[in-house]
Amino acid sequence: MSPTDPSTGGFGSPLRTVILAALLLFIFYLGKGWARGLVEGNYLIGVFGLIVALAPIVWLLLVIKNADF
């Protein structure tokens, strides 16, 4: 089979995984910064940031659970 066969994923799959991981890491750090609002007394932004920070972690755990990578 050739490396660009759609059944093997081709060369785009690892690149897509790296881009997705970098994007999720950025979203996590953004949410972590907003979640600091809980400590500073800004509860609305803090709760929103906590949700944004936990969303990539939950998504990653679901992907690992389904072994869909």
C-alpha positions as CSV (number, residue, x, y, z in Angstrom):
1,M,0.0,0.0,0.0
2,S,1.2,3.5,-0.7
3,P,1.7,6.0,2.2
4,T,-1.1,8.2,0.9
5,D,-3.7,5.4,0.9
6,P,-6.8,6.7,2.7
7,S,-7.1,3.6,4.8
8,T,-3.7,4.2,6.4
9,G,-4.3,7.8,7.2
10,G,-1.4,9.1,5.1
11,F,1.1,11.8,6.3
12,G,-1.7,14.2,7.3
13,S,-2.7,12.3,10.3
14,P,0.3,12.9,12.5
15,L,0.3,16.6,11.5
16,R,-3.4,16.9,12.3
17,T,-2.7,15.3,15.7
18,V,0.1,17.7,16.5
19,I,-2.0,20.7,15.5
20,L,-5.0,19.5,17.5
21,A,-2.8,18.9,20.6
22,A,-1.3,22.4,20.3
23,L,-4.8,23.9,20.0
24,L,-6.1,21.9,23.0
25,L,-3.0,23.0,25.0
26,F,-3.7,26.6,24.2
27,I,-7.4,26.3,25.2
28,F,-6.3,24.6,28.4
29,Y,-3.9,27.5,29.3
30,L,-6.5,30.1,28.4
31,G,-9.1,28.4,30.6
32,K,-6.6,28.0,33.4
33,G,-5.9,31.8,33.3
34,W,-9.6,32.6,33.4
35,A,-10.2,30.0,36.2
36,R,-7.9,32.1,38.4
37,G,-10.9,34.5,38.6
38,L,-12.4,32.1,41.2
39,V,-9.5,33.0,43.6
40,E,-9.8,36.7,42.7
41,G,-13.5,36.9,43.4
42,N,-14.7,37.1,39.8
43,Y,-16.9,34.0,39.9
44,L,-18.6,34.2,36.5
45,I,-15.3,34.3,34.5
46,G,-13.7,31.8,37.0
47,V,-16.4,29.2,36.5
48,F,-16.3,29.7,32.7
49,G,-12.6,29.3,32.7
50,L,-12.8,26.2,34.8
51,I,-15.2,24.6,32.2
52,V,-12.9,25.7,29.3
53,A,-9.8,24.3,31.1
54,L,-11.5,21.0,31.8
55,A,-13.1,20.5,28.4
56,P,-9.9,19.4,26.6
57,I,-9.0,17.0,29.5
58,V,-12.5,15.4,29.4
59,W,-12.3,15.1,25.6
60,L,-8.9,13.5,25.7
61,L,-10.1,11.0,28.3
62,L,-13.0,10.1,26.1
63,V,-10.8,9.6,23.1
64,I,-8.5,7.3,25.1
65,K,-11.5,5.4,26.5
66,N,-12.8,4.8,23.0
67,A,-9.3,4.1,21.6
68,D,-10.2,6.4,18.7
69,F,-6.8,7.7,17.9
